[in-house]
C-alpha cells in the first residue's frame, strides 16, 4: 500500500513538473481522431521538417530569454542570411554538396556573428533595452534584404543547394539531423558548462551575478551572437528547403520562437527553462499547426493560435509566480 502511494505521489509530481508532455499526448490523440492521416509516417516526418526552422531559431531564443532578454530580430536575420547565401551560391552552377554545405555554414556564422554582435554590443555595452535594440536590428536586417533584392526573389540556384533543406540520409531528413545536433549541443552547453550556469544566474538576478564576479556584459554579448548565428543558419536552411532566396522569408518567425520558449518556461522573467522545455513547446506548436493544416483551416488562424498560446502561457506563468 505504501509502495502504491509512493508511486502515485511520484506520478503526480511528474505531472506537475512535466505538464507539457501530457498536453502533447492529448493533442496528438485529438488530432489523430479528427484526422487519421496525422499518424502516417510521412506526415510525422513532415511535422519534424516543418518545425525544424522554428527549432533552430527557438534554440537561440531560449538562451536569450533565460538570460533575461528578448530577440525580435531573429526572423529578419534569417531572411538576410538566406539572401546572402543564395546570392553567393547562385553563380556556382556545378558546386558540390560538400562545398555548398561548407559555404552555408561559413556564411551563417559570419552573418549571424555580425548581426548578433551589433545587438549584443548595443544591449551589453550601451545598455539599450533588448526590446528596442533587437527591434532596430529587425528593421535593419529586413531592410537590407529588400534593398539588395529590390523585393525580388533569387532563383536559379544549383541543385546541390537543396540538399540540406530537401535531402535525406537514409529515411531521416538532413535538416532534422542538423536540428537534433544543434539541440543536443545547446542542451549540453546550458546544463553542463560554466557558461550555461552563468546564463541562468544572469537571468535570475543580474546584480547578484555581478557581485559573484560574473562578466555579465560578455555573457550577454555571447548569448546574442549565438542567437544571431542560429537564426542565420535557420535562414540558410529555409532557403535551401525552398531552393530560393526570398526577402519576405521568415516573417513572424520571432513570434513562433517566442511562443515555443514561453510555452516551455511559462514566462519571460529569465533564469528558468531549458532546451528540453523548448523542445516540448516546439512539438506542441508543430502538432497544432499540422492539425490545422490537415483540417484545412486558414493559415490566418495559425497566427491567432500563436498569439493565444503566448498569452495563455504567460497567464499560467503568472499564476505559478503568485503561488
N, C-alpha and C positions, 0 to 999 in steps of 0.2 A: 504493500500500500504506500509506504514511504517512497519506494523507488518510482511508483507511478506518479506520485505527487511531485517528486523532483523532476521527472520528465516533463510533466505539464508546465511546471514553473519555467523550465528551460525553454520549452516551446513558446510560451507566452513572451518570454524575454526576447526570443529570436524574432517573433512577430513585431514586437515593439521596436527593436533595433533595425530590422530589415523589412519595413512595410512595403517598399517598392517592389520587392520580389513577388509578393503576393498580388500586388496591383498588376504587375506584368503578367503573371499567370492568369489572373482574372480577365485581363484584356485579350490575351491570346485565345482564351476559351470562348469569350463572347464573339470575337471577330471570326473565329473558325466556325462557329454555329451560324452566324449571319452569312458568311461567305466561305464554304468548304474549301475553295481553291487556295485559301490562305496557307494551309498546311502542306501544299505541294512543295516539293524540294526546290523547284525552280523559283517559286515565289519567295521562299525563305532566303534563298541566295540573293534575290532581287532586293529584299529588305536590307540585307547586310551591305549590298552595294549602295543602296540609297542613303544609308546612314553614315557611310564611310567619310564623306566630306565633312559632315557635321561633327563626326567623332574627332577628326584631326583638329578642327577649329576649337571644339569644346575642350580638348585636352589643354591647349594653351589658355583658354578662358578659365579653366579650373585653377591653374597656377595663379592667374591674376586675381580671381575672386577670393581665393584662400588668403592671398597677401593683403586683402582689404581694398582692392581696386576694381576697375572695370575697363574693358577694352571694346569700344564701339567701332574700331577701325578694321576689325578682322575681315569682314566681307569685302571691303574696298581693297585691302591689301591683297586678298586672294585674287580679286579681279585684276589688279595691277600686275601681279606676277604672272597670271595667266596670259596677259597680253605680251609681257616682256618675253616669256618663254616661247610663245608661238611665233612672235615676230623674229626672234633669234633663230629658231629652228626651220622656219618656212623655206629659206633658200636651199637648205641641205636635203635635196630630194632623196638621195640614196643613203642617208645616215643609218647606221646600225642601231639596233635596240639598246645595246650596251652603252654606246656613246650618247644616245638620246637620254637614257636614264641618268647618266653622269651629268649631262648639261642641265637637266631638270633639277637635280639635287643641288648643284653648284649655284645656279641662278636663284633657286628658292632660298638658299642660305644667305646669299648676298642681299637680295631684295628684302627678305624678312629681317635681316640684321639692320639694314638701313632704316626701314620704317619703324621697327621696334626700338632702335636706338634713339630716334627722334622723339618718339612718345615717352620712352623711359627717361631720357635726359630731361625732358620738359617737366615730367612729374617728379622725379627724384631730386634733381638739382635746382630747378627753377620753382619747384613747389606749386605747380599749376595743378588744380584738381584733375584726377584721372578722367572724369566725365568730359571735361572741357578739352583737355589735351588730345584724347583719342577721338573726340568728335571732330576736332580740327584735322587730325590725320585722316579720318574717314573721308572728309571732303577733298583734301589734297590728293589722296591716292585715287579716288574715284574721278576727280577732275583730270588727272594726268592720263587716265585710260581714255577718256573722251577726247582730250586734246590730241593725243598721239594717233588714235584710230579715226578721228573725225566721226565718231559714233558708228563706225563700220566694223563689222566682224572680220577676223583674219581667217581665211580659208586656205585650201591647197596645201595642207600640211602632209609631211611624209607619213607613210603607213606605220613606220616604227613608233611614231609619236603616240599612237593609240594603244600601245601595249600595256602601259600602266593602268589606264582607265578602263580598257576593254579586254585585256589579255587574261589568261588563266594559267596557273601552274597546277596541273592535274585537273581537279574539279573545283579548285578554290580560286576565286578572282584575285589577281595580283594586288589590286587596290585594298582588298580585305586583309591580305597578308601584311601589307605596309601598315595598315591601321593597327593590327594586332601587335606588331613590333613596336610601334610608337607608344601604344598604351602600356605595354609591359615595361618599356624603358621609363616612361613617365611615372608609373607606379613605384618602381624601384627608387627613382630619384626622390620622390616625395616621402616615401615611407622608410627608406633605408640609408639616406645620406644626411650629412650635416646641413647641406643646402636646403633640403626638404624641411627639416626641423626649423630652420631659420624662417622659411616662408610662413609656416604655421605660427611661429612666435610673433612675427611682424603683424600678421592678420589679427591675432588675438589681442595684442596690446603693443602698439608701436613704441610708445615711450619706455615701457619696461624692457623691450627688446634692445633699445639704445643703451639703457643702463647696464644691460647684461653684456655689452660690448659687441653686439651685432652691427655690422656695417649696413644699416638699413638702406641707404641710398644705392649701394652696389647691388644688393639683393633685388631691390625693386627694378633697377635697370636691367638686370639679367632676366627677370620674370617677363618683362615686356618684350625683350629681344626674343625670348623663346616663343612667346605668343605670336610675334611677327613672323618668325621662321615657320611655325606650324601652319599659320594662316596662308603664307606664301606657298608652302608645299601643297596645301589643300587646293589652292587656286590652280596650280600646275596639274594636279590630279583631275580636277574638274574639267580643265581644258582638254586633257588627254581623253577623258571619258566622252566629251562632246566632239573631239577632234576639230576644234575650232576655238579661236580666242574671241571672247565676247566682252565688250566694255560694260555690258549690263549684268555680267555674271555675278553670282553670289550676293545679289541684293537681298537684304533681310536675313542673311545667314548669321549675323550677330545676334538676332532675336532667337534663332534656333539654338545657338550655342549657349546663350544665357539661360534659356528655358531648360536645357539639359542639366546645366550645373545647378541652377536654383531648385529644380525638381529633386535633385540628388541631395543637396545640402539643406533645403528648406529655408533658405535665406541668402542674404548677400553681405552679412556682417563681417565675414572674414574669420580665419582661424579654424575653420571646420570644413568637412567634406573630404573628398579624395577621388582618385581615378575610379575606384570601384563604384562609388555612388554615382559618378558622372556616367559611367557605362550603363547603369540601370536607367538613368534618366534618358539617355540617348535611345536605348532599346524601346522604352515606353513611347517616346515620341515617334520612333520609326514604325512601331506597330499601329499607332493611332493613324498616322499619315497613310500607311499602306492599306489599312482597313477602310479609310475614307475613299481612297483611290479605287479599291475593289468594289465599293458600293456606289462608285461614280458620283461622289459628292464633289461639288465645285471646289477648286483649289483655294478660292477665297475663304472658304470655311476653315481650311487648314491654318490660314493666318490668324483667324479668330481663335482657333483652338490653341495656338501657341501663346497668344496673349492671355487666354483663360488659364492655361497651365501655369504660367509665371505668377499670375495673380493668386491662384489657389495655393501654390507652393509657398508664396510669401506670407499669406494669411496663416497657413498651418505653422510655418516657422515662427511667426509672431506669437501664436498661442503656446508653442513649446518654450519660448523665451520666458513668457509670463509664468509658466509652470515651474 
